[in-house]
Amino acid sequence: MNMVLRMVLIALFLSLAGTQAWADKYSETKQMFTDAGIGFMFDSAYGYALFPTIGKAGLVVGGAYGEGRVYEQGKYIGDSVMGQASVGFQIGASGFSQVIFFEDKRALTEFTSGNFEFGAEVSAVALTAAAKASANTAGSSATASGGKNNAKTTGAGYNKGMSTFTITKGGAMVEVSLGGQNFKFTRRAD
């Protein structure tokens, strides 16, 4: 277990080393998702949770960690911490950004009720910074590849009022594992 903790810390360091750590990292992360073609969702969703950097590492047992902010109708309302534990074939480390869109007040309330967990069956649409994506309540699709525009992923949309997108920032990880993401929310003191 100590080795897994070291790998998670190395992944966090590597993913943070490639980013600039100033207060505007949330605006930059939002712009990155907008450039990937899903900017309209920031305007149409009731709210969203934005995680600029999540570090992930594993060697049979793995983990991930990231800190983010939660917004309701464009207003910053609190902070969220994401943790993940997984078991299965996995080796490596990576860093990624993630956004979770909430279709309505009920979905946001469910997420901000304290501790919230995505099960292992929940999937995210993976984008690249040069990707183009479209998403709506009927479903979503995203194009993403090393060639910038020749691979297509479809699916996601809102599932139980939530839709998740990720953009890989760096690292390499191979995995066939089982695990879910756990989120803890803390309301912002005004």
C-alpha positions as CSV (number, residue, x, y, z in Angstrom):
1,M,0.0,0.0,0.0
2,N,2.9,2.3,0.7
3,M,4.1,1.9,-2.9
4,V,0.6,2.8,-4.2
5,L,0.7,6.0,-2.1
6,R,4.1,6.9,-3.6
7,M,2.8,6.3,-7.1
8,V,-0.2,8.5,-6.5
9,L,2.1,11.3,-5.1
10,I,4.4,10.9,-8.1
11,A,1.4,11.1,-10.5
12,L,0.2,14.3,-8.7
13,F,3.6,15.9,-8.9
14,L,4.0,15.0,-12.6
15,S,0.5,16.3,-13.5
16,L,1.0,19.5,-11.5
17,A,4.5,20.1,-12.9
18,G,3.0,20.5,-16.4
19,T,0.5,23.1,-15.3
20,Q,0.8,26.6,-14.1
21,A,-0.4,26.9,-10.5
22,W,-2.0,30.3,-10.2
23,A,-5.5,31.2,-9.0
24,D,-7.0,31.3,-12.5
25,K,-6.5,27.5,-13.1
26,Y,-10.3,27.1,-12.9
27,S,-10.9,29.6,-15.7
28,E,-8.1,28.0,-17.8
29,T,-9.6,24.5,-17.2
30,K,-13.1,25.7,-18.2
31,Q,-11.6,27.3,-21.4
32,M,-9.8,24.0,-22.2
33,F,-13.2,22.1,-22.1
34,T,-14.8,25.0,-24.1
35,D,-12.1,24.7,-26.7
36,A,-12.8,20.9,-26.8
37,G,-16.3,21.8,-28.0
38,I,-18.5,21.4,-24.9
39,G,-18.6,25.1,-23.9
40,F,-22.3,25.3,-24.4
41,M,-22.9,22.9,-21.5
42,F,-21.4,25.4,-19.0
43,D,-24.3,27.7,-20.0
44,S,-27.1,25.1,-20.4
45,A,-26.4,23.0,-17.3
46,Y,-27.8,23.9,-13.9
47,G,-24.4,23.6,-12.4
48,Y,-21.0,21.9,-12.7
49,A,-18.0,20.7,-10.7
50,L,-14.6,21.5,-12.2
51,F,-11.4,19.6,-11.3
52,P,-8.3,21.2,-13.0
53,T,-6.0,18.3,-12.1
54,I,-6.6,14.8,-10.9
55,G,-3.6,12.5,-10.4
56,K,-4.0,8.8,-10.8
57,A,-1.6,5.9,-10.3
58,G,-1.7,2.2,-9.9
59,L,0.1,-1.1,-9.6
60,V,-2.6,-3.7,-9.1
61,V,-4.1,-1.5,-6.5
62,G,-4.6,2.1,-7.6
63,G,-5.8,5.5,-6.5
64,A,-6.6,9.0,-7.7
65,Y,-7.0,12.3,-6.0
66,G,-8.1,15.8,-7.1
67,E,-9.5,19.0,-5.7
68,G,-12.2,21.1,-7.5
69,R,-14.9,23.7,-7.3
70,V,-18.6,23.4,-7.6
71,Y,-20.7,26.1,-9.4
72,E,-24.5,26.6,-9.3
73,Q,-25.9,28.6,-12.2
74,G,-22.4,30.0,-12.8
75,K,-21.8,31.0,-9.1
76,Y,-19.0,29.4,-7.1
77,I,-20.7,27.7,-4.1
78,G,-18.1,25.3,-2.6
79,D,-15.2,22.9,-2.9
80,S,-15.1,19.2,-3.7
81,V,-12.4,16.6,-3.2
82,M,-12.4,13.5,-5.4
83,G,-10.8,10.3,-4.2
84,Q,-10.7,6.9,-6.0
85,A,-9.5,3.5,-5.1
86,S,-9.4,0.7,-7.7
87,V,-8.3,-3.0,-7.8
88,G,-7.4,-4.9,-11.0
89,F,-4.8,-5.0,-13.7
90,Q,-3.2,-1.5,-13.8
91,I,0.2,0.0,-14.0
92,G,1.3,3.5,-14.5
93,A,0.4,7.1,-13.6
94,S,-1.5,9.9,-15.3
95,G,-3.1,13.2,-14.8
96,F,-6.4,14.5,-16.1
97,S,-8.9,17.3,-15.8
98,Q,-12.6,16.5,-15.2
99,V,-15.9,18.4,-15.4
100,I,-19.2,17.0,-14.1
101,F,-22.3,18.8,-15.4
102,F,-25.6,18.8,-13.4
103,E,-28.7,18.9,-15.5
104,D,-31.0,20.2,-12.7
105,K,-31.1,21.3,-9.1
106,R,-31.9,17.8,-7.9
107,A,-28.7,16.4,-9.5
108,L,-26.6,19.2,-7.9
109,T,-28.3,18.7,-4.5
110,E,-27.5,15.0,-4.7
111,F,-23.8,15.7,-5.4
112,T,-23.5,18.4,-2.8
113,S,-25.3,16.5,0.0
114,G,-22.0,15.6,1.6
115,N,-20.4,12.4,0.3
116,F,-21.3,11.3,-3.2
117,E,-20.0,8.3,-5.1
118,F,-20.0,7.4,-8.8
119,G,-20.1,3.6,-9.1
120,A,-17.7,1.7,-11.3
121,E,-20.3,1.6,-14.1
122,V,-20.3,5.3,-14.7
123,S,-18.2,6.4,-17.6
124,A,-16.8,9.7,-18.8
125,V,-16.4,11.0,-22.3
126,A,-12.6,11.4,-22.9
127,L,-11.6,14.4,-24.9
128,T,-8.3,15.9,-26.0
129,A,-7.5,19.6,-26.0
130,A,-7.9,19.5,-29.8
131,A,-11.1,17.5,-29.7
132,K,-14.5,18.5,-30.9
133,A,-17.5,17.3,-28.9
134,S,-21.2,17.6,-28.8
135,A,-23.4,16.7,-25.9
136,N,-27.1,17.1,-25.0
137,T,-29.7,15.4,-22.9
138,A,-30.2,12.8,-25.7
139,G,-26.5,11.8,-25.6
140,S,-23.1,13.0,-26.5
141,S,-20.3,12.4,-28.8
142,A,-16.7,13.4,-28.8
143,T,-13.9,13.1,-31.3
144,A,-10.4,12.6,-29.9
145,S,-7.1,11.2,-31.1
146,G,-3.4,11.8,-31.5
147,G,-4.3,12.8,-35.0
148,K,-6.6,15.5,-33.6
149,N,-9.7,14.6,-35.5
150,N,-9.9,10.9,-36.6
151,A,-11.3,8.9,-33.7
152,K,-14.8,9.1,-32.4
153,T,-16.4,8.2,-29.1
154,T,-20.1,8.3,-28.5
155,G,-22.3,7.8,-25.5
156,A,-22.6,9.6,-22.2
157,G,-25.2,12.4,-22.2
158,Y,-26.9,13.0,-18.9
159,N,-27.2,9.9,-16.7
160,K,-29.3,10.4,-13.6
161,G,-28.9,14.1,-14.2
162,M,-25.1,14.2,-14.5
163,S,-22.7,14.1,-17.4
164,T,-18.9,13.7,-17.0
165,F,-16.0,14.7,-19.4
166,T,-12.3,14.3,-18.9
167,I,-9.2,15.6,-20.7
168,T,-5.9,13.7,-20.2
169,K,-3.0,16.0,-19.3
170,G,-0.1,13.6,-19.3
171,G,1.3,10.3,-18.2
172,A,0.6,6.7,-19.3
173,M,-1.5,4.2,-17.6
174,V,-2.8,0.8,-18.6
175,E,-5.7,-0.6,-16.6
176,V,-8.6,-3.0,-16.5
177,S,-9.8,-2.4,-13.0
178,L,-12.9,-1.9,-10.9
179,G,-13.4,1.3,-8.8
180,G,-15.6,4.3,-8.4
181,Q,-15.0,7.9,-7.6
182,N,-16.0,9.3,-4.2
183,F,-16.6,13.1,-3.8
184,K,-16.8,15.1,-0.6
185,F,-18.4,18.6,-0.8
186,T,-17.7,21.6,1.5
187,R,-20.0,24.6,1.1
188,R,-18.2,27.9,0.7
189,A,-18.5,30.3,3.6
190,D,-19.8,33.7,2.2
